[in-house]
């Protein structure tokens, strides 16, 4: 599994860093944080699913976060 930073995900998806951060923050793009207010990480497979327009459940399946050591971000 390849993990991306916000900047890496922006470069990969050809989006702005702010767009990736906003999507991760509002829950439309699945991301993880190890600690509250820590740096976000995104699975490349989840970013691929987001690019394809898949919902967060599909992104979670692509990420495989059920077995991840990182904590999913909770929004709303």
C-alpha positions as CSV (number, residue, x, y, z in Angstrom):
1,X,0.0,0.0,0.0
2,X,1.4,3.4,-1.0
3,X,0.6,6.3,1.4
4,X,0.5,9.8,0.1
5,X,0.7,13.2,1.8
6,X,-1.8,15.9,0.9
7,X,0.8,17.4,-1.5
8,X,1.6,14.0,-3.0
9,X,-2.1,13.3,-3.5
10,X,-2.6,16.8,-5.1
11,X,0.2,16.1,-7.6
12,X,-1.1,12.5,-8.3
13,X,-4.7,13.7,-8.8
14,X,-3.6,16.8,-10.7
15,X,-5.6,18.9,-8.2
16,X,-4.7,21.8,-6.0
17,X,-3.4,21.1,-2.5
18,X,-6.4,23.0,-1.1
19,X,-8.9,20.9,-3.1
20,X,-7.4,17.7,-1.7
21,X,-7.2,19.1,1.9
22,X,-10.8,20.4,1.7
23,X,-12.1,17.0,0.3
24,X,-10.3,15.1,3.0
25,X,-11.5,17.5,5.7
26,X,-15.2,17.3,4.6
27,X,-15.1,13.5,4.3
28,X,-15.6,13.3,0.5
29,X,-12.0,11.9,0.2
30,X,-11.0,9.1,2.6
31,X,-8.0,10.0,4.7
32,X,-6.2,8.9,7.9
33,X,-4.5,10.6,10.8
34,X,-2.4,9.0,13.5
35,X,-3.2,11.6,16.1
36,X,-5.8,14.3,16.2
37,X,-4.6,17.4,14.4
38,X,-1.8,15.4,12.9
39,X,-0.8,15.1,9.3
40,X,-3.2,13.4,7.0
41,X,-2.2,10.4,4.9
42,X,-4.2,9.1,1.9
43,X,-3.9,5.7,0.3
44,X,-3.2,5.9,-3.4
45,X,-5.9,3.4,-4.1
46,X,-8.4,5.6,-2.2
47,X,-7.3,8.6,-4.2
48,X,-7.9,6.6,-7.4
49,X,-11.4,5.7,-6.2
50,X,-12.0,9.4,-5.5
51,X,-10.8,10.4,-9.0
52,X,-13.3,7.9,-10.4
53,X,-16.1,9.5,-8.4
54,X,-16.6,6.6,-6.0
55,X,-18.2,7.3,-2.6
56,X,-16.3,7.1,0.7
57,X,-17.3,3.5,1.3
58,X,-15.7,2.5,-2.0
59,X,-12.7,4.5,-1.1
60,X,-12.4,2.8,2.3
61,X,-12.6,-0.6,0.6
62,X,-9.9,0.5,-1.9
63,X,-7.8,1.7,1.0
64,X,-8.2,-1.5,3.1
65,X,-8.2,0.6,6.2
66,X,-10.1,-2.0,8.2
67,X,-6.7,-3.7,8.6
68,X,-4.7,-0.4,8.7
69,X,-2.7,0.8,11.7
70,X,-3.8,4.3,11.0
71,X,-7.0,5.8,12.4
72,X,-9.7,6.9,9.9
73,X,-10.6,10.6,10.1
74,X,-14.0,11.2,11.5
75,X,-15.9,14.1,10.2
76,X,-19.3,15.7,11.0
